[in-house]
Amino acid sequence: MHAVLFLYLLVFVTGAERDLIVGYQPNSDVSEHLKLDLDQRDFEDFLNKGDFKSASDIYVNGGNSMKTAKIEMNGNLPRNLAKGALVEQGAASGTLAAKAATGGTTLKVGITSKCVGGFAQDTDTSGCFKWSDGVPVKVDGEEVGTPFYVNLRYRTLAGFSVEAESKMKGQEMFEMYKAYYGAADYADKFIKAALKGEDETKRLKSNVPMTFLGKEEIFRNECAKKGSAYWSVWMYVIREMEDAVADCNIGCQFCNDAPVHAWDEALAFYAGSLEGESGDVSGKLLYRLAEKRCKNYKTCEGGISKVNTNILKKFKEGRQKLDQGKCAEIEPIKKEIINLMSIPLIQGTLRYAYKIARGEGSPKEKAEGVAFLGAIIPRLYSCSHTDADTVKQHMWIDGDMKASKDGFKTVKEAFQRNYACMGLKCADIGGHLDDLTDDYSKDFRPCTDGSVPSGQTKMTPVWITSIMVFVTLAYLDFGCH
């Protein structure tokens, strides 16, 4: 018992020495997880240059966010090697991620030196372990042999979706999205179809076609990069929270592969390394999206998005509950975070619905509308099949905002009818500001909770009484005949 307590304190108390992530203090080392946003940055940069080949390479292979490397040795290890031991080879260094026994041939190393893969924009292999130059590996200063193979592994944006079935099966939000699209790797299919400029129909439901054949380059660009950040990463943040809850329920504090606490991983993927300790405009992931949308919708507070303020508060609460082993109390916190993470997606969808309906509806704006809608429509569909189908008819690929008399109004009201179902209020979404006047656009002001969009009749007590009287009189009249 004392040994377990010591390990717990070793891992979590030393977390106080780690850098803050947008004001959040991680209890574990998630420095490499944070760097996934550098893949997203490179992905976007390649796309903006029209280099779809390089964009596809960094998306599929990664290059900035390292996983544990595996070093296969030429001979047997001469002694037992403890987890956490210093591993070196020339300019390369790291720590043993798992203990290695005498006679073994594999070292699992968390590389801490500079080792950026060949598909990244800023490749730098100076700090990578190598097998081809015959330089021996040292552990805690003593040589243990030379490697015959080094497997440098990187986290990938594609992997978040491609591996979803094996990692997220049975998780509520994943199953909801999988059921809507008809495929576990729906995000990867969407992104790759956009990158290739092809139609993707395999194992997808016919009512959500991913048709990119013949689409403009800017359309494909926007769908690909937003699909990566707001479809794949969004769901994986939820996956990590689910993992944390599951680990807590089985009493497992040290189950993660790095080992890294899953709750910290969720926050790392939500924010990314570019945000630093207090947020930065160079950010590329979900934290930055919330900051952008709050300025559009007047939902900032103290210069920071209310969404991010509340999400960080909930992450801190969840971390405390996990540390205390209060597993049952983490579940509602996780659900609140999911609801909060949905707000910028709805705001993004409505923002581009407005631009398409009230402006020219450029290919770029239509693509952004598709990407934001695709990230939230399974949730809308779970609340109302009819409203989701209505929005899709107006905004999906090859959709038509003129499918109704006032397409924007139709889309906006379809969402508003389902805010409560998604655990949200009108004030959470806000109204969209006019870029010129800095006031709400006249037909895009915040809605009021409890109000019913035009075209809907609110069932007040007076109306209910009137209907009951009408039905009674009709029944009596019918009975008299």
C-alpha positions in Angstrom: 0.0 0.0 0.0 2.8 2.4 0.9 4.6 1.6 -2.4 1.5 2.4 -4.4 1.1 5.7 -2.5 4.7 6.5 -3.2 4.3 5.9 -6.9 1.1 8.0 -7.0 2.9 10.9 -5.3 5.9 10.5 -7.5 3.7 10.8 -10.7 1.2 13.4 -9.5 3.0 15.6 -7.1 5.9 16.2 -9.6 3.1 17.4 -12.0 3.3 20.7 -10.2 6.6 21.3 -11.9 5.1 20.8 -15.4 4.3 23.8 -17.6 0.7 25.0 -17.6 -1.5 24.3 -20.5 -3.7 27.4 -21.0 -3.9 27.7 -17.3 -4.4 24.0 -16.6 -1.8 22.2 -14.5 -1.3 18.6 -15.9 -0.4 15.9 -13.4 1.5 13.9 -16.0 3.8 14.4 -19.0 1.8 15.2 -22.1 4.5 17.3 -23.8 4.4 15.0 -26.9 0.6 14.8 -27.1 0.5 18.6 -27.1 2.6 18.7 -30.3 -0.1 17.1 -32.4 -1.2 20.6 -33.2 2.1 21.0 -35.1 0.9 18.3 -37.5 -2.4 20.3 -37.9 -0.3 23.5 -38.5 1.8 21.7 -41.1 -1.3 20.1 -42.7 -3.0 23.5 -43.1 0.2 25.2 -44.4 0.6 22.5 -47.1 -3.0 22.8 -48.0 -2.8 26.6 -48.2 0.1 26.2 -50.7 -2.0 23.8 -52.8 0.4 20.9 -51.9 -2.2 18.2 -51.3 0.5 15.4 -51.6 2.5 16.8 -48.6 -0.7 17.6 -46.7 -1.8 13.9 -47.1 1.7 12.7 -46.0 1.7 14.7 -42.7 -2.0 13.7 -42.1 -1.3 10.0 -42.6 2.2 9.7 -41.2 2.6 12.5 -38.6 6.0 13.8 -37.7 5.8 16.1 -34.7 4.0 14.2 -31.9 6.2 11.2 -30.9 5.0 8.0 -29.3 7.2 5.6 -27.5 10.1 4.5 -29.8 11.1 0.8 -30.0 14.8 0.0 -30.3 15.6 -3.6 -31.2 19.2 -4.5 -30.1 21.7 -6.7 -31.9 22.3 -8.8 -28.8 20.8 -9.6 -25.5 20.7 -6.9 -22.8 23.4 -7.5 -20.2 21.4 -6.5 -17.2 18.0 -5.4 -15.9 17.1 -1.9 -16.8 14.7 0.2 -14.7 11.8 2.2 -16.1 12.8 5.9 -16.2 16.5 5.2 -16.8 18.3 7.6 -19.0 18.9 6.3 -22.5 21.4 7.9 -24.9 23.0 7.4 -28.3 25.1 10.3 -29.5 22.9 13.4 -29.6 19.8 11.3 -29.0 18.4 11.0 -25.5 15.3 9.8 -23.7 14.0 7.7 -20.8 12.9 4.0 -20.6 9.2 3.9 -20.9 9.1 0.3 -19.5 11.6 -1.8 -17.6 13.8 -4.2 -19.7 15.0 -7.5 -18.3 18.4 -9.2 -18.7 18.5 -11.2 -21.9 15.8 -9.1 -23.6 16.4 -7.4 -26.9 13.9 -4.5 -26.9 14.1 -1.0 -25.4 11.0 1.1 -25.3 12.1 4.7 -25.1 10.3 8.0 -24.7 12.6 10.3 -26.8 13.2 13.7 -25.2 15.7 15.1 -27.8 14.7 16.8 -31.0 13.3 14.2 -33.4 10.9 15.6 -36.0 9.9 13.2 -38.7 10.5 13.5 -42.5 6.9 14.4 -43.4 6.9 17.5 -41.2 7.7 21.0 -42.5 10.6 21.4 -40.2 12.2 18.0 -40.3 15.0 17.6 -37.7 16.4 14.1 -37.0 19.5 15.2 -35.1 18.1 13.9 -31.9 16.6 10.7 -33.2 18.0 7.2 -32.3 19.5 5.5 -35.3 20.4 1.9 -36.2 22.5 2.4 -39.3 25.6 4.1 -37.9 26.7 1.4 -35.4 26.8 3.9 -32.5 26.1 2.0 -29.2 23.2 2.8 -26.9 23.9 3.7 -23.3 21.6 3.3 -20.3 22.4 5.4 -17.3 25.9 5.9 -18.8 26.7 2.2 -19.5 26.7 0.7 -23.0 24.1 -2.0 -23.5 24.8 -2.8 -27.2 24.1 -1.5 -30.7 20.6 -1.4 -32.3 19.8 -3.3 -35.6 16.4 -1.5 -36.0 14.8 1.6 -34.5 11.1 2.2 -34.9 10.3 5.9 -34.5 6.6 6.1 -34.0 4.5 9.3 -34.3 0.9 10.0 -33.4 -1.1 10.9 -36.5 -4.2 12.9 -37.2 -5.5 10.1 -39.4 -5.0 7.6 -36.6 -7.6 9.4 -34.4 -10.3 8.3 -36.9 -8.8 5.1 -38.5 -8.3 3.5 -35.0 -11.6 4.8 -33.7 -13.4 1.4 -33.8 -10.8 -0.3 -31.7 -10.5 2.5 -29.2 -14.0 3.9 -28.9 -16.4 1.1 -29.5 -19.3 1.3 -27.1 -18.7 4.9 -26.2 -21.9 6.9 -26.5 -20.8 9.9 -28.6 -18.7 7.8 -31.0 -21.5 5.3 -31.5 -23.9 8.2 -32.2 -21.6 9.6 -34.9 -20.8 6.1 -36.3 -24.5 5.3 -36.6 -25.3 8.6 -38.4 -22.5 8.3 -41.0 -22.6 4.5 -41.3 -18.8 4.1 -40.7 -16.5 4.1 -37.7 -13.8 6.1 -39.7 -16.3 8.6 -41.1 -13.9 11.5 -40.4 -11.0 9.9 -42.2 -13.2 9.1 -45.2 -14.4 12.7 -45.4 -10.8 14.1 -45.1 -9.2 11.8 -47.6 -12.0 12.3 -50.1 -11.4 16.0 -49.8 -7.7 15.6 -50.2 -8.0 13.3 -53.3 -10.9 15.3 -54.9 -12.9 12.1 -55.2 -16.3 10.8 -54.1 -16.3 8.5 -51.0 -19.3 6.1 -50.9 -17.9 2.9 -49.4 -19.7 1.9 -46.2 -21.3 5.3 -45.8 -25.0 6.0 -45.6 -26.3 7.3 -48.9 -28.0 10.2 -47.3 -24.7 11.8 -46.3 -22.6 11.6 -49.5 -19.0 12.8 -49.4 -18.8 14.0 -53.0 -15.7 16.0 -53.8 -15.2 15.0 -57.4 -15.0 18.2 -59.4 -15.0 20.5 -56.4 -12.9 23.6 -56.3 -9.5 23.4 -54.6 -10.5 25.9 -51.9 -13.6 23.8 -51.1 -11.5 20.7 -50.6 -8.9 22.6 -48.6 -11.4 23.9 -46.1 -13.2 20.6 -45.7 -10.0 18.7 -45.1 -8.4 21.0 -42.6 -11.5 21.6 -40.6 -12.5 17.9 -40.8 -9.2 17.1 -39.1 -9.4 19.5 -36.3 -13.1 19.6 -35.6 -14.2 16.1 -36.5 -11.3 13.8 -35.6 -9.6 15.7 -32.8 -13.0 16.7 -31.3 -14.0 13.1 -31.0 -10.6 12.0 -29.7 -10.8 14.5 -26.8 -14.0 12.8 -25.8 -12.3 9.4 -26.2 -9.6 10.4 -23.7 -12.1 11.5 -21.2 -14.0 8.2 -21.6 -10.7 6.4 -21.1 -10.1 8.4 -17.9 -13.5 7.4 -16.5 -13.0 3.8 -17.4 -9.6 3.7 -15.8 -11.0 5.2 -12.7 -13.9 2.7 -12.5 -11.4 -0.2 -12.6 -9.1 1.4 -10.0 -6.4 1.8 -12.6 -4.2 4.9 -12.1 -1.3 3.7 -14.2 -2.8 1.9 -17.2 -2.1 4.4 -20.0 0.7 3.6 -22.5 3.3 6.3 -22.0 2.3 6.3 -19.0 0.2 9.4 -19.3 -3.0 10.3 -17.5 -5.9 10.2 -20.0 -7.6 13.3 -18.5 -4.4 15.3 -19.2 -4.2 13.9 -22.7 -7.8 15.1 -23.4 -6.9 18.7 -22.4 -3.6 18.4 -24.3 -5.5 17.5 -27.5 -8.1 20.1 -26.9 -5.5 22.9 -26.6 -2.2 21.9 -28.3 1.3 23.2 -27.8 1.0 26.5 -29.7 -1.5 27.9 -27.1 1.3 27.9 -24.5 0.5 28.6 -20.8 -2.2 31.2 -21.4 -3.5 31.0 -25.0 -2.0 32.2 -28.2 -3.5 33.3 -31.6 -1.3 30.8 -33.4 -3.3 27.9 -31.9 -4.8 25.4 -34.3 -7.2 23.2 -32.3 -10.5 23.4 -30.4 -9.4 25.9 -27.8 -8.6 28.4 -30.6 -11.9 27.8 -32.3 -13.8 28.7 -29.2 -11.8 32.0 -28.9 -12.6 32.9 -32.6 -16.3 32.2 -32.3 -16.7 34.1 -29.0 -15.6 37.3 -30.8 -18.2 36.6 -33.5 -21.0 35.9 -31.0 -20.2 38.3 -28.1 -19.7 35.3 -25.8 -16.3 36.3 -24.5 -15.9 37.3 -20.8 -12.8 39.0 -19.5 -11.2 38.7 -22.9 -11.5 34.9 -23.0 -14.2 32.6 -24.4 -16.8 31.6 -21.8 -16.6 28.2 -23.4 -12.9 27.9 -22.7 -13.3 29.4 -19.2 -16.0 26.8 -18.3 -14.2 23.9 -20.0 -11.0 24.6 -18.0 -13.0 24.8 -14.9 -14.6 21.4 -15.6 -11.2 19.9 -16.5 -9.8 21.0 -13.2 -12.8 19.6 -11.3 -12.5 16.3 -13.2 -8.8 16.1 -12.4 -9.6 16.6 -8.7 -12.3 13.9 -8.8 -10.0 11.5 -10.5 -7.2 12.1 -8.0 -9.8 11.4 -5.2 -11.1 8.3 -6.9 -14.6 9.7 -7.1 -15.4 8.0 -10.4 -19.2 8.5 -10.3 -18.8 12.2 -10.1 -16.6 12.4 -13.3 -19.3 11.2 -15.7 -21.5 14.4 -15.4 -18.4 16.6 -15.7 -17.5 14.8 -18.9 -21.0 15.3 -20.4 -20.9 19.0 -19.5 -17.5 19.4 -21.3 -19.0 17.7 -24.4 -21.9 20.1 -24.4 -19.5 23.0 -24.0 -17.3 21.7 -26.9 -20.4 21.6 -29.1 -21.1 25.4 -28.8 -18.4 26.6 -31.2 -19.5 23.9 -33.7 -23.0 25.2 -33.7 -21.8 28.8 -33.8 -19.6 27.9 -36.8 -22.5 26.2 -38.6 -24.8 29.2 -38.1 -22.1 31.7 -39.0 -21.6 30.1 -42.4 -25.3 29.5 -42.9 -25.7 33.3 -42.5 -22.8 34.1 -44.9 -24.2 31.7 -47.5 -27.8 32.9 -47.3 -27.1 36.7 -47.0 -23.9 36.9 -49.0 -22.4 35.4 -52.2 -22.0 31.9 -50.8 -18.5 31.4 -52.1 -17.0 27.9 -52.3 -14.9 28.6 -49.2 -17.9 29.7 -47.2 -20.0 26.7 -48.4 -17.1 24.3 -47.5 -16.8 25.8 -44.0 -20.5 25.4 -43.5 -20.2 21.7 -44.5 -17.3 21.1 -42.2 -18.9 22.7 -39.2 -22.3 21.1 -39.8 -20.7 17.6 -40.2 -19.0 18.0 -36.8 -22.4 18.6 -35.0 -25.2 17.1 -37.2 -25.2 13.6 -35.6 -26.0 15.3 -32.2 -28.8 17.3 -33.9 -30.1 14.2 -35.5 -30.2 12.4 -32.2 -32.5 15.1 -31.0 -34.6 15.5 -34.1 -34.4 13.6 -37.3 -36.6 16.1 -39.0 -34.6 19.2 -38.0 -31.3 17.5 -38.9 -32.6 16.5 -42.3 -33.8 20.1 -42.9 -30.4 21.6 -42.1 -28.6 19.0 -44.2 -30.9 19.8 -47.2 -29.8 23.4 -46.9 -26.1 23.1 -46.1 -24.6 19.7 -46.9 -22.3 19.2 -49.9 -24.4 20.2 -53.0 -27.1 21.4 -50.6 -29.2 24.5 -51.4 -29.8 27.3 -49.0 -32.8 28.3 -51.1 -34.5 25.0 -50.3 -36.9 27.1 -48.2 -38.1 30.7 -48.5 -35.5 32.0 -46.0 -32.8 29.3 -45.7 -30.9 30.9 -42.9 -34.0 31.4 -40.7 -34.9 27.8 -41.3 -31.5 26.5 -40.3 -31.2 28.8 -37.3 -34.6 27.8 -35.9 -34.0 24.1 -36.5 -31.0 24.3 -34.2 -32.8 26.5 -31.7 -35.5 24.0 -31.2 -32.9 21.5 -30.0 -30.6 23.5 -27.8 -32.2 22.1 -24.6 -31.8 18.6 -25.9 -28.1 19.2 -26.4 -27.8 20.6 -22.9 -27.5 24.2 -24.1 -29.3 27.6 -23.8 -29.7 30.5 -26.2 -27.2 32.6 -24.2 -24.6 29.9 -24.7 -24.8 30.4 -28.5 -25.4 34.2 -28.5 -26.1 36.3 -31.6 -23.8 37.1 -34.5 -22.2 40.5 -34.6 -22.2 42.6 -37.7 -18.6 43.2 -38.8 -19.2 46.9 -39.5 -21.4 48.0 -36.6 -20.2 45.7 -33.9 -23.8 45.2 -33.0 -26.0 42.1 -33.6 -27.1 41.5 -37.1 -30.8 42.4 -37.2 -31.9 38.9 -38.1 -29.3 37.1 -36.0 -29.8 38.3 -32.5 -29.7 35.9 -29.5 -32.8 33.8 -29.1 -34.7 33.5 -25.8 -35.1 30.3 -24.0 -38.7 29.1 -23.9 -39.6 31.1 -27.0 -40.8 29.2 -30.0 -39.5 30.0 -33.5 -42.0 31.4 -35.9 -44.0 28.7 -37.6 -44.4 26.9 -34.2 -47.4 27.4 -31.9 -46.5 27.5 -28.3 -48.8 25.4 -26.2 -49.7 27.8 -23.4 -52.3 26.9 -20.9 -54.9 29.1 -22.7 -54.2 27.3 -26.0 -54.4 23.9 -24.3 -57.8 24.9 -22.6 -59.1 26.1 -25.9 -58.2 22.9 -27.7 -59.8 20.8 -24.9 -63.0 22.8 -25.2 -63.0 22.5 -29.0 -62.5 18.7 -28.8 -65.2 18.4 -26.1 -67.7 20.3 -28.2 -66.9 18.4 -31.3 -67.4 15.1 -29.4 -70.8 16.3 -28.1 -71.9 17.4 -31.5 -70.8 14.1 -33.0 -72.6 12.3 -30.3 -75.8 14.1 -30.9 -76.0 12.7 -34.4 
